[in-house]
Amino acid sequence: AEVGSFSMVSSAPSEAAPELLPVSSTAAATFSAEHLMHEHVLPPQMEVSYPEELEGKDGYVSLGSLQGSGAWVVQIILKNDGTLPWPQDSALTCCFGSGFGCARLPMDSVQPGEGVCLTMELEAKEPSMSGWVLSSGDTCFGPVFLAQVS
C-alpha cells in the first residue's frame, strides 16, 4: 500500500561562503542522503525506545523500538547531500519486513543541498522489524532506516 506524504524544506543559506575546491574530472557524481532528524507521533498505548544494539551502526538509522500495537506516524527529515538531484521516481522503499503497511513512499526530485520531510503512516499488528531505503529504479542510496516493534 502506498501511504504517506512528502513536503519540501530548504536549508538556510550559509553565512560564510564555502571554500571552493578544484573539481577532479575523475570524481563520480553520486546520489546521497543525510538523515537530519525523525519524530514519532504515537497513540497512548505505544512508546518508543532506542536500544543500544540498534544505535550507531554505519549505514543505518534507527527509528527505534516500539512497544505496543496500533497505528502511528513517523516523520523523517532528509537532506540531499550528494552531487546529483534525486530522480523524479525516487521513493522511500521497504527493503525487508512488512513495512508496517508502508511498502513505498514516492516523492519528487530533490536537488543537492535541499531537504525533504517524509511522513510515513505505519501500523504495528505483531512483533517484527522492517527497513526502508531510498531508491530510484534499481539504485538504492542513503542509509537503511530500521524500525522494530516488540
Backbone as numpy.savetxt, mean C-alpha at the origin, in Angstrom:
# Nx Ny Nz CAx CAy CAz Cx Cy Cz
-13.74 -9.40 -5.45 -14.58 -8.22 -5.45 -13.70 -6.99 -5.45
-14.04 -6.02 -6.25 -13.30 -4.77 -6.29 -14.02 -3.77 -5.41
-13.45 -3.49 -4.25 -14.06 -2.59 -3.30 -13.00 -1.58 -2.90
-13.39 -0.34 -2.76 -12.46 0.65 -2.26 -12.50 1.93 -3.06
-11.60 2.81 -2.71 -11.55 4.09 -3.38 -10.12 4.59 -3.33
-9.84 5.65 -4.05 -8.54 6.26 -3.99 -8.70 7.75 -4.08
-7.71 8.48 -3.59 -7.68 9.92 -3.77 -6.22 10.33 -3.89
-5.97 11.41 -4.58 -4.61 11.87 -4.81 -4.25 12.91 -3.75
-3.02 12.85 -3.29 -2.48 13.88 -2.42 -1.14 14.28 -2.99
-0.78 15.53 -2.84 0.50 16.02 -3.36 1.42 16.31 -2.20
2.70 16.13 -2.42 3.70 16.46 -1.42 3.89 17.97 -1.42
4.16 18.49 -0.23 4.45 19.92 -0.12 5.80 20.19 -0.79
5.92 21.31 -1.48 7.20 21.61 -2.12 8.30 21.75 -1.08
9.48 21.29 -1.42 10.64 21.37 -0.53 11.09 22.82 -0.45
11.51 23.23 0.76 11.97 24.61 0.92 13.32 24.82 0.26
14.19 23.82 0.32 15.51 23.94 -0.29 15.51 23.17 -1.61
16.14 23.74 -2.60 16.22 23.06 -3.89 17.10 21.83 -3.74
16.70 20.71 -4.31 17.53 19.51 -4.21 18.81 19.67 -5.01
19.86 19.00 -4.55 21.12 19.01 -5.28 20.95 18.18 -6.54
21.32 18.72 -7.67 21.19 18.00 -8.93 22.45 17.18 -9.17
22.25 15.90 -9.44 23.36 15.00 -9.70 23.35 14.62 -11.16
24.51 14.31 -11.72 24.54 13.88 -13.12 23.73 12.60 -13.30
23.02 12.51 -14.39 22.22 11.33 -14.68 23.05 10.39 -15.53
23.18 9.17 -15.06 23.94 8.17 -15.80 23.06 7.59 -16.89
23.63 7.37 -18.05 22.86 6.79 -19.14 22.55 5.32 -18.87
23.22 4.74 -17.85 22.95 3.33 -17.52 21.95 3.20 -16.37
21.52 4.33 -15.79 20.57 4.27 -14.69 19.22 3.77 -15.21
18.68 2.78 -14.54 17.40 2.19 -14.97 16.24 2.99 -14.38
15.26 3.25 -15.20 14.03 3.87 -14.72 13.25 2.81 -13.94
12.61 3.22 -12.85 11.94 2.24 -11.99 10.57 2.69 -11.53
9.71 1.69 -11.26 8.49 1.89 -10.51 8.86 1.64 -9.06
8.43 2.49 -8.16 8.73 2.30 -6.75 7.67 3.00 -5.92
7.48 2.50 -4.69 6.50 3.09 -3.80 7.05 3.14 -2.38
6.79 4.24 -1.71 7.18 4.41 -0.31 5.91 4.45 0.53
5.86 3.65 1.59 4.75 3.65 2.54 4.96 4.83 3.49
4.02 5.78 3.51 4.14 6.93 4.40 3.42 6.68 5.72
2.23 6.11 5.66 1.48 5.80 6.88 0.25 4.97 6.55
-0.37 4.40 7.57 -1.66 3.75 7.40 -2.46 3.92 8.69
-3.77 3.75 8.55 -4.68 3.95 9.68 -5.85 2.99 9.54
-6.24 2.37 10.65 -7.39 1.48 10.68 -8.60 2.21 11.26
-9.77 1.92 10.71 -11.04 2.36 11.29 -11.75 1.06 11.66
-11.79 0.78 12.97 -12.26 -0.52 13.47 -13.59 -0.41 14.21
-14.43 -1.46 14.12 -15.62 -1.51 14.96 -15.21 -1.80 16.41
-16.10 -1.58 17.38 -15.73 -1.76 18.79 -15.25 -3.17 19.15
-15.70 -4.19 18.43 -15.33 -5.57 18.77 -13.97 -5.99 18.21
-13.27 -5.09 17.51 -11.96 -5.43 16.94 -10.89 -4.51 17.51
-9.66 -5.04 17.56 -8.51 -4.21 17.92 -7.31 -4.66 17.11
-6.35 -3.76 16.96 -5.15 -4.06 16.17 -3.91 -3.92 17.05
-2.96 -4.82 16.82 -1.66 -4.73 17.49 -0.59 -4.94 16.42
0.64 -4.69 16.78 1.75 -4.82 15.83 2.81 -5.74 16.44
2.60 -7.06 16.31 3.55 -8.02 16.88 4.94 -7.87 16.26
5.96 -8.12 17.08 7.34 -7.96 16.65 7.67 -8.78 15.40
7.10 -9.98 15.29 7.44 -10.85 14.14 6.94 -10.30 12.81
6.02 -9.33 12.84 5.54 -8.73 11.59 6.22 -7.39 11.28
7.01 -6.90 12.21 7.59 -5.57 12.06 9.03 -5.61 11.56
9.42 -4.57 10.82 10.81 -4.33 10.47 11.43 -5.29 9.46
10.64 -5.94 8.65 11.20 -6.84 7.63 11.32 -6.06 6.32
12.51 -6.07 5.73 12.74 -5.34 4.48 11.79 -5.84 3.40
11.18 -4.91 2.70 10.28 -5.25 1.60 8.85 -5.53 2.04
8.58 -5.46 3.35 7.24 -5.72 3.88 6.79 -4.56 4.75
5.48 -4.30 4.74 4.88 -3.33 5.65 3.77 -4.05 6.39
3.86 -4.07 7.72 2.82 -4.70 8.53 1.64 -3.76 8.67
0.46 -4.25 8.30 -0.78 -3.52 8.56 -1.36 -3.98 9.90
-0.62 -4.84 10.60 -0.99 -5.24 11.94 -1.67 -6.59 12.01
-1.86 -6.99 13.27 -2.58 -8.22 13.58 -3.88 -7.80 14.25
-4.99 -8.19 13.66 -6.30 -7.79 14.17 -6.94 -8.93 14.94
-7.53 -8.59 16.07 -8.26 -9.56 16.87 -9.75 -9.26 16.71
-10.53 -10.32 16.51 -11.97 -10.17 16.35 -12.39 -10.43 14.93
-13.66 -10.24 14.67 -14.18 -10.43 13.32 -15.13 -9.29 12.99
-15.35 -9.09 11.70 -16.24 -8.02 11.25 -15.60 -7.21 10.14
-16.30 -6.18 9.73 -15.83 -5.30 8.66 -15.01 -4.16 9.26
-13.95 -3.76 8.52 -13.17 -2.61 8.93 -12.57 -1.96 7.71
-11.99 -0.79 7.90 -11.39 -0.01 6.82 -9.94 0.27 7.19
-9.05 0.15 6.21 -7.67 0.59 6.40 -7.32 1.55 5.26
-6.77 2.69 5.64 -6.30 3.68 4.67 -4.78 3.63 4.64
-4.22 3.58 3.43 -2.78 3.51 3.25 -2.35 4.71 2.40
-1.39 5.47 2.90 -0.87 6.60 2.13 0.51 6.21 1.58
0.63 6.29 0.26 1.84 5.91 -0.45 2.37 7.09 -1.25
3.67 7.06 -1.52 4.30 8.06 -2.38 5.04 7.33 -3.49
4.89 7.84 -4.72 5.68 7.32 -5.84 7.08 7.89 -5.68
8.00 7.06 -5.18 9.37 7.51 -5.00 10.29 6.94 -6.08
9.70 6.49 -7.17 10.47 5.99 -8.31 10.74 7.07 -9.32
11.25 6.64 -10.47 11.59 7.58 -11.53 10.56 7.60 -12.66
9.58 6.70 -12.59 8.54 6.61 -13.61 7.16 6.82 -13.01
6.21 7.38 -13.78 4.83 7.42 -13.31 4.30 5.99 -13.18
3.45 5.76 -12.17 2.79 4.46 -12.10 1.79 4.40 -13.25
1.72 3.29 -13.96 0.83 3.19 -15.12 -0.65 3.35 -14.76
-1.45 3.69 -15.77 -2.89 3.90 -15.61 -3.59 2.67 -15.05
-3.06 1.47 -15.31 -3.71 0.25 -14.84 -3.16 -0.23 -13.50
-2.45 0.63 -12.77 -1.91 0.25 -11.47 -3.03 -0.09 -10.50
-2.71 -1.02 -9.59 -3.69 -1.45 -8.59 -2.95 -2.01 -7.40
-3.60 -1.98 -6.24 -3.14 -2.72 -5.08 -3.82 -4.08 -5.20
-3.02 -5.14 -5.35 -3.54 -6.45 -5.71 -3.17 -7.48 -4.64
-4.14 -8.29 -4.25 -3.89 -9.36 -3.29 -2.96 -10.38 -3.93
-1.83 -10.67 -3.27 -0.87 -11.62 -3.81 -0.88 -12.95 -3.05
-1.54 -13.00 -1.88 -1.78 -14.27 -1.21 -2.85 -14.07 -0.14
-3.51 -15.17 0.21 -4.60 -15.12 1.18 -5.89 -14.71 0.50
-6.91 -14.52 1.31 -8.25 -14.18 0.79 -8.37 -12.72 0.39
-7.49 -11.88 0.92 -7.61 -10.44 0.69 -8.68 -9.81 1.55
-9.29 -10.61 2.43 -10.36 -10.13 3.31 -11.42 -9.37 2.52
-11.70 -9.84 1.31 -12.73 -9.24 0.47 -12.23 -8.16 -0.47
-10.94 -7.87 -0.45 -10.37 -6.85 -1.35 -9.28 -7.51 -2.19
-9.68 -8.08 -3.31 -8.73 -8.77 -4.19 -7.91 -7.78 -5.01
-8.53 -6.67 -5.40 -7.83 -5.70 -6.28 -8.45 -4.33 -6.08
-7.61 -3.34 -5.87 -8.05 -1.96 -5.69 -7.41 -1.11 -6.78
-8.15 -0.85 -7.89 -7.57 -0.08 -8.99 -7.36 1.39 -8.63
-6.40 2.01 -9.30 -6.14 3.44 -9.11 -5.61 4.02 -10.41
-5.55 5.32 -10.47 -5.03 6.01 -11.65 -3.52 6.10 -11.59
-2.93 6.65 -12.64 -1.50 6.89 -12.69 -1.09 7.86 -11.58
0.08 7.64 -11.01 0.63 8.53 -9.99 2.03 8.94 -10.46
2.26 10.23 -10.54 3.53 10.76 -11.04 4.62 10.65 -9.97
5.90 10.60 -10.38 6.99 10.59 -9.40 6.87 11.79 -8.45
7.03 11.52 -7.16 6.92 12.57 -6.15 5.51 12.79 -5.63
4.50 12.30 -6.34 3.12 12.46 -5.88 2.74 11.33 -4.93
1.67 11.57 -4.17 1.17 10.59 -3.23 -0.24 10.17 -3.57
-0.67 9.08 -2.93 -2.01 8.57 -3.12 -2.48 7.98 -1.80
-3.77 8.16 -1.50 -4.38 7.57 -0.32 -5.34 6.49 -0.79
-5.05 5.24 -0.42 -5.89 4.11 -0.80 -6.75 3.71 0.39
-8.01 3.44 0.14 -8.95 3.03 1.19 -9.46 1.64 0.87
-9.12 0.69 1.73 -9.56 -0.70 1.54 -10.66 -1.01 2.55
-11.78 -1.52 2.05 -12.85 -1.99 2.90 -12.70 -3.49 3.03
-12.41 -3.96 4.25 -12.07 -5.36 4.48 -13.06 -6.01 5.43
-13.09 -7.34 5.40 -13.95 -8.08 6.33 -13.25 -9.35 6.78
-13.15 -9.50 8.09 -12.53 -10.68 8.69 -13.63 -11.64 9.13
-13.60 -12.85 8.57 -14.59 -13.86 8.94 -13.95 -15.00 9.73
-12.64 -15.23 9.48 -11.92 -16.31 10.17 -10.45 -15.95 10.23
-9.70 -16.56 11.16 -8.27 -16.26 11.26 -7.53 -16.58 9.96
-6.73 -15.65 9.50 -5.92 -15.85 8.30 -4.97 -14.67 8.13
-4.12 -14.77 7.10 -3.21 -13.69 6.75 -3.35 -13.41 5.26
-3.25 -12.14 4.88 -3.29 -11.76 3.48 -2.19 -10.75 3.20
-1.81 -10.67 1.92 -0.82 -9.71 1.48 -1.23 -9.07 0.18
-0.85 -7.81 0.01 -1.14 -7.05 -1.21 0.14 -6.41 -1.70
0.23 -6.21 -3.00 1.37 -5.54 -3.61 0.86 -4.64 -4.72
1.57 -3.57 -5.01 1.22 -2.72 -6.14 1.58 -3.47 -7.42
0.72 -3.36 -8.41 0.96 -4.07 -9.66 0.48 -3.27 -10.85
1.07 -3.61 -12.00 0.64 -3.10 -13.29 0.94 -4.21 -14.28
-0.10 -4.81 -14.85 0.11 -5.97 -15.72 0.78 -7.06 -14.93
1.91 -7.58 -15.43 2.66 -8.63 -14.73 3.77 -8.08 -13.83
3.87 -6.76 -13.72 4.92 -6.12 -12.92 4.40 -5.80 -11.53
5.17 -6.20 -10.51 4.86 -5.85 -9.12 5.94 -4.90 -8.62
5.55 -3.96 -7.77 6.53 -3.00 -7.26 6.10 -2.52 -5.88
7.05 -1.94 -5.17 6.78 -1.46 -3.81 6.81 -2.61 -2.81
6.52 -2.30 -1.55 6.55 -3.33 -0.52 5.30 -4.23 -0.59
5.39 -5.36 0.11 4.23 -6.24 0.31 3.57 -5.79 1.61
2.27 -5.52 1.55 1.50 -5.10 2.72 0.84 -6.32 3.34
1.11 -6.59 4.62 0.61 -7.78 5.30 -0.40 -7.42 6.38
-1.49 -8.18 6.43 -2.48 -8.05 7.51 -2.83 -9.45 7.99
-2.95 -9.59 9.29 -3.26 -10.87 9.91 -4.48 -10.71 10.80
-5.37 -11.70 10.77 -6.52 -11.72 11.67 -6.41 -12.97 12.51
-6.49 -12.79 13.84 -6.43 -13.96 14.71 -7.69 -14.06 15.56
